[in-house]
Amino acid sequence: MKGKFTFLKMSLVGLFLMGGFTSVAQTSYDYYTCSGSTITLNGSLDPDNNPYALYVWTVKDAADQIVGSETINANQSFSYPVPGPGEYTIELQVQDAASCLSDAGTTSLYVLPPFTVDVSSDMAAYCENVTGSTLTAEAIPAQALPAGVSFQYNWDETDENGSVLNANIANTNTYLVDKTTVGSYYFVAKATYVVTNGTLVSDDACETPSDVETIIVNPVPTTPSITITAN
């Protein structure tokens, strides 16, 4: 029987060799993934490198409540659409051809919340003969993040003709606009998750772009001339 769970098609390989389970909140997790994604769960093979006869999967939430379960015949992997944001424990038991059932191996998974990215500037417009404007990006998650999870930022910049001036400029959450050519410039900050411990299972680290922020460089008047006449 093929699994009915259909939770980013990425591998959590060799997940399940740890024992025990606790519903006490953790400070780090084995795996992290993005809200709304689908991941592939992979169990170990038997000593002859063949699938076991049965794979019995159970997913529990932080309150130790079962939120998903599936029994799969002779197939070590299946796709699973992740539940909502929060912490989960994934358990796996295998049964061999002699109908002997193993103890449960476990791994921990944290589903990260979606987030938005805001960008602000200290000057939406400046004159071509000044130093420029500083953009500041802030990623705002839908709920509090666990310890060891943060954001990094990349910036894209285009001009008023749609030409890409800079793309995926790795930076902090601030970006100095130092253009001296008159015109309009458009900036997008893209934030991604970073985890200190564990593995982030995602093709793009949950990348989320900001709205476009526009900065205008205005011309300065020409240097005035002075004449002196008699009264």
C-alpha positions in Angstrom: 0.0 0.0 0.0 1.4 3.3 -1.0 1.2 6.1 1.6 -1.7 8.5 1.4 0.4 11.4 2.9 1.3 13.5 -0.1 4.2 16.5 3.5 9.0 19.9 -0.9 10.4 17.0 -2.4 13.6 16.9 -0.4 15.1 14.0 1.6 15.5 13.5 5.3 17.9 10.6 4.8 18.6 8.1 7.5 16.3 9.9 9.9 15.3 7.3 12.4 18.0 5.8 14.6 17.3 7.8 17.8 15.1 6.6 20.6 12.7 8.2 23.0 10.2 11.0 22.8 9.4 14.0 24.9 6.8 16.7 24.5 8.9 19.2 26.4 9.8 22.2 24.2 13.2 22.0 22.6 15.8 24.6 22.0 16.9 23.0 18.6 15.5 20.5 16.2 17.0 17.9 13.8 15.1 19.3 10.8 13.3 22.5 9.9 11.1 23.2 6.9 8.8 25.9 5.5 5.1 26.2 6.2 3.1 24.9 3.3 5.8 22.7 1.9 5.9 18.9 1.1 8.9 16.9 2.3 10.0 13.3 1.6 10.4 11.1 4.7 13.0 8.3 4.3 13.4 5.3 6.6 16.4 3.0 6.7 16.8 -0.2 4.8 17.3 -3.7 6.2 20.8 -5.1 6.6 20.7 -6.5 3.0 20.0 -2.9 1.8 16.4 -3.8 0.9 13.1 -2.2 2.1 11.5 -3.7 5.1 8.1 -5.4 4.7 6.3 -2.6 6.5 7.0 1.0 7.5 4.8 2.4 10.2 4.9 6.2 10.4 3.5 8.4 13.2 3.7 12.2 13.5 3.0 13.9 16.9 2.7 17.5 17.8 4.2 19.3 20.8 1.4 18.1 23.0 2.2 14.5 22.1 -1.0 14.2 20.1 -1.0 12.2 16.9 -1.6 14.4 13.9 -0.7 11.9 11.2 0.0 8.2 10.7 0.5 5.8 7.8 1.6 2.2 7.2 3.4 1.6 3.9 4.3 -1.8 2.4 7.9 -2.3 1.3 8.6 1.4 0.5 11.1 3.3 2.6 10.0 6.8 1.4 6.9 8.8 1.0 5.9 12.5 0.5 4.2 14.3 3.4 2.6 17.7 3.3 3.7 19.3 6.6 1.2 20.5 9.2 0.9 24.1 10.4 3.9 25.9 12.0 5.2 24.4 15.2 7.3 21.5 16.6 6.7 17.8 15.7 8.2 14.4 16.4 8.2 11.9 13.6 8.3 8.2 14.6 9.1 5.2 12.5 8.7 1.5 13.2 9.7 -1.2 10.7 8.4 -4.7 10.4 10.4 -7.5 8.7 9.3 -10.5 6.7 9.0 -12.5 10.0 6.4 -9.9 11.2 8.8 -8.7 13.9 8.2 -5.0 14.7 11.1 -2.8 15.7 11.2 -0.1 18.4 10.4 3.4 17.2 13.1 5.6 15.8 12.4 9.3 16.1 13.5 12.6 14.7 12.3 16.2 15.5 10.9 18.6 12.9 10.1 22.3 13.3 7.7 23.8 10.7 8.7 27.5 10.4 5.9 30.1 10.0 5.4 32.2 6.9 6.7 35.8 7.1 6.5 39.1 5.4 9.4 41.5 4.6 9.1 45.3 5.1 11.5 47.8 3.6 11.9 51.4 4.8 14.2 54.2 3.8 15.6 57.2 5.6 15.1 59.3 2.4 12.7 58.3 -0.3 14.3 61.0 -2.5 17.6 62.8 -2.4 19.7 65.2 -4.5 22.4 63.9 -6.7 25.1 65.7 -4.8 24.4 64.1 -1.3 25.6 60.8 0.1 22.5 58.7 -0.6 19.8 56.8 1.3 19.9 53.8 3.6 17.3 51.1 3.2 16.4 48.8 6.1 14.6 45.5 5.7 12.8 43.6 8.4 11.4 40.1 8.2 8.3 39.7 10.3 7.3 36.1 11.1 3.7 35.1 11.7 4.6 33.8 15.1 7.6 33.7 17.4 10.6 31.7 16.2 12.5 29.0 18.1 16.0 29.8 19.3 18.7 29.5 16.7 16.5 30.6 13.8 17.2 34.0 12.1 17.1 35.7 8.7 19.5 36.7 6.1 18.8 39.2 3.3 19.6 39.6 -0.4 18.9 42.7 -2.4 17.8 43.3 -6.1 18.2 46.7 -7.8 16.7 47.9 -11.1 16.5 51.2 -12.8 13.6 53.1 -14.3 14.2 51.3 -17.7 13.9 47.9 -16.1 17.6 47.1 -16.3 18.9 45.0 -13.5 21.8 46.9 -11.9 22.4 44.4 -9.0 20.9 41.0 -8.2 21.1 38.9 -5.1 23.5 41.2 -3.4 24.2 39.5 -0.1 24.1 42.0 2.7 22.7 42.6 6.2 19.3 43.9 6.5 20.5 47.4 5.5 21.5 48.6 2.0 23.2 51.9 1.1 21.8 53.5 -2.0 24.7 55.7 -3.3 23.5 56.5 -6.8 24.6 59.8 -8.3 22.8 59.5 -11.6 19.5 61.3 -11.7 16.5 58.9 -12.0 14.3 56.4 -10.2 15.7 53.2 -8.7 13.8 50.2 -7.4 14.8 47.8 -4.7 13.5 44.5 -3.4 14.8 42.8 -0.3 14.5 39.0 -0.2 14.7 37.3 3.2 15.5 33.6 3.9 15.6 31.5 7.0 19.0 30.5 8.6 19.2 27.9 11.3 22.2 27.6 13.6 21.7 23.8 14.4 20.0 21.1 12.5 19.1 21.0 8.7 16.8 23.3 6.9 14.9 21.2 4.3 13.9 23.7 1.6 14.9 24.5 -2.0 15.0 28.2 -1.3 15.1 28.5 2.5 11.6 29.8 2.4 12.6 32.9 0.5 10.1 35.8 0.6 10.4 39.1 -1.2 9.4 42.6 0.0 7.3 45.0 -2.0 9.3 47.3 -4.3 10.9 50.3 -2.6 11.5 53.3 -4.8 14.3 55.8 -4.4 14.5 58.9 -6.5 17.7 60.8 -7.3 16.8 64.4 -8.1 19.0 66.8 -10.1 20.5 69.8 -8.4 20.2 73.2 -10.0 23.1 74.5 -12.1 25.5 76.6 -10.3 24.2 80.2 -10.4 26.1 83.0 -11.9 26.4 86.4 -10.2 26.5 89.8 -11.8 26.9 93.2 -10.1 25.4 96.3 -11.5 25.4 99.9 -10.4 22.4 101.3 -8.6 
